[in-house]
Amino acid sequence: MAVGDIVNGIQAGGDFTFQPAGSNVICITSFGSWSNSSQLANGTIVAYMKQSLSGTTMSATANKLFINNTNYLIILTDTNGSHYTGVQVQ
C-alpha cells in the first residue's frame, strides 16, 4: 500500500479488526455496523466508540479517526454486517 491508497473492508458477521501493517497510518473516514459497538484498541486497553442504541442502526460516521499498527479499529458485530473505509496517509 502507498500514501493516498483507498482502504476499505466489509464483513457479513463476527468481530471485525482492522490493524494496519508496520508503520502505515490510515485515516478512517467511515465505519460502522448494524448493531453493537466499535472500539479503538491497543492490545491492552479498549475504548468503546459509537455505542449502539437498542433497536436503532449504529451511526456509520467517523471524523478523521487515525489508526496504525499500535492503535487499531475493532468493530464488534453479531450476525449483521460491518464496514470501514479510509485512506492511507503515511
C-alpha positions as CSV (number, residue, x, y, z in Angstrom):
1,M,0.0,0.0,0.0
2,A,1.1,3.6,-0.6
3,V,0.1,7.0,0.6
4,G,-3.2,8.0,-1.0
5,D,-4.5,4.5,-1.4
6,I,-8.1,3.9,-0.5
7,V,-8.6,1.1,2.0
8,N,-12.0,-0.5,2.9
9,G,-13.5,-3.7,4.0
10,I,-16.9,-5.2,4.6
11,Q,-17.8,-8.3,6.6
12,A,-21.0,-10.3,6.9
13,G,-20.8,-11.1,10.6
14,G,-18.5,-11.6,13.6
15,D,-16.0,-9.2,15.1
16,F,-14.0,-7.2,12.5
17,T,-10.5,-6.0,13.3
18,F,-8.6,-3.6,11.0
19,Q,-5.0,-3.2,12.1
20,P,-2.6,-1.7,9.5
21,A,0.7,-3.3,8.9
22,G,4.0,-1.9,10.2
23,S,4.4,1.9,10.1
24,N,1.3,2.6,8.0
25,V,-1.2,5.2,9.2
26,I,-4.8,5.1,8.0
27,C,-7.3,7.9,8.2
28,I,-10.7,6.2,8.7
29,T,-13.5,8.3,7.3
30,S,-16.4,6.0,7.9
31,F,-17.1,2.8,9.9
32,G,-20.0,1.0,11.5
33,S,-22.2,-1.9,11.8
34,W,-25.9,-2.6,12.1
35,S,-25.6,-3.4,15.7
36,N,-23.2,-3.5,18.7
37,S,-20.3,-1.1,19.0
38,S,-16.8,-0.2,17.8
39,Q,-13.5,0.0,19.7
40,L,-10.2,1.7,19.5
41,A,-7.7,-0.8,20.9
42,N,-4.0,-1.2,21.5
43,G,-3.9,-4.8,22.6
44,T,-4.3,-3.9,26.3
45,I,-6.7,-1.0,26.6
46,V,-10.0,-0.9,24.8
47,A,-12.0,2.4,24.3
48,Y,-15.6,2.0,23.1
49,M,-16.9,4.3,20.4
50,K,-20.3,4.8,18.9
51,Q,-22.3,2.5,21.2
52,S,-25.4,1.3,19.5
53,L,-28.9,2.2,20.8
54,S,-31.4,-0.6,21.3
55,G,-33.5,-1.1,18.1
56,T,-31.7,1.5,16.1
57,T,-28.9,1.5,13.5
58,M,-25.5,2.4,14.7
59,S,-24.1,5.7,13.3
60,A,-21.7,4.9,10.5
61,T,-19.6,8.0,10.5
62,A,-16.2,9.0,11.9
63,N,-14.5,12.3,11.8
64,K,-10.9,11.5,10.7
65,L,-10.1,8.6,13.0
66,F,-6.4,7.9,12.6
67,I,-5.3,4.3,13.2
68,N,-1.9,2.5,13.0
69,N,-0.4,-0.8,14.0
70,T,-0.4,0.2,17.7
71,N,-3.9,1.8,17.9
72,Y,-6.3,0.0,15.7
73,L,-10.1,-0.4,15.0
74,I,-12.3,-3.2,16.1
75,I,-15.9,-3.4,15.1
76,L,-18.0,-5.7,17.3
77,T,-20.7,-7.4,15.2
78,D,-23.1,-10.3,15.8
79,T,-24.7,-11.7,12.6
80,N,-25.1,-8.4,10.9
81,G,-22.6,-6.7,8.6
82,S,-19.9,-4.2,9.3
83,H,-17.7,-1.9,7.3
84,Y,-14.9,0.6,7.3
85,T,-13.3,2.9,4.6
86,G,-10.4,5.4,4.7
87,V,-7.2,6.5,3.1
88,Q,-3.6,5.8,3.8
89,V,-1.8,8.9,5.0
90,Q,1.6,7.5,5.9
